[in-house]
Amino acid sequence: MEFLTELGTNAPYMPYVVVLGLLLLSGFGLPIPEDIPLILAGYLAFYGYADAWVLFPLTFLAVVGADMMVFVLGRRYGHHVPKLPLMRRFLTEKRLARTEGLLHAHGGKFMFAARFLPGLRAPAIFTAGNFKIPYWKFLLYDGGAALVSVPVILGLAYYFANHLEQVRKWVANGERGVIGVILVAAVVFVGVKLVLNRRLAKVK
């Protein structure tokens, strides 16, 4: 943090470059949890090293923009991209196969949940592009999830900048809670669908 605050003092543009760069790298599948640069953004804004009214909208655009770039790569180039040396480490065949199954089974629900799954987010978005899911549908689910996660994390980091470790715990617990709710909803949905199908079969 001291290094970044010094940069913010001597080079006012650097906090924006560092935060946006980390978000873009995270969006492409590097093992950088998205909450780290978002918490950093809240911290820098709170202490005046960056303008919150500029940084916060930029972080949201960077998050969705990185996802959109991965989505377009999947849509245009399909499984040729994971064969590239730079990408094969993050878009592994195992992860892609796993996300294909989940996307087939749960569709939009999985696209929404993928934002809270750092290890599967990039493969899920890439697979959604490869499946030629419409742009509007992708933005609806991915952008909707970002509208939930990004402002919450930024707000917590900004208002509790003196307790960043606690903020990280809150974010981690919140992500697990969201995933749990989505899983329960998926199980309930599948259960209701099975019951309805059985009743319809009996009627026929």
Secondary structure, 3 states (H helix, E strand, C coil): CHHHHHHHHHCCCHHHHHHHHHHHHHHCCCCCCCHHHHHHHHHHHHCCCCCHHHHHHHHHHHHHHHHHHHHHHHHHHHHHHHHCCCCCCCCCHHHHHHHHHHHHHHCHHHHHHHCCCHHHHHHHHHHHHHCCCCHHHHHHHHHHHHHHHHHHHHHHHHHCHHHHHHHHHHHHHHHHHHHHHHHHHHHHHHHHHHHHHHHHHHHC
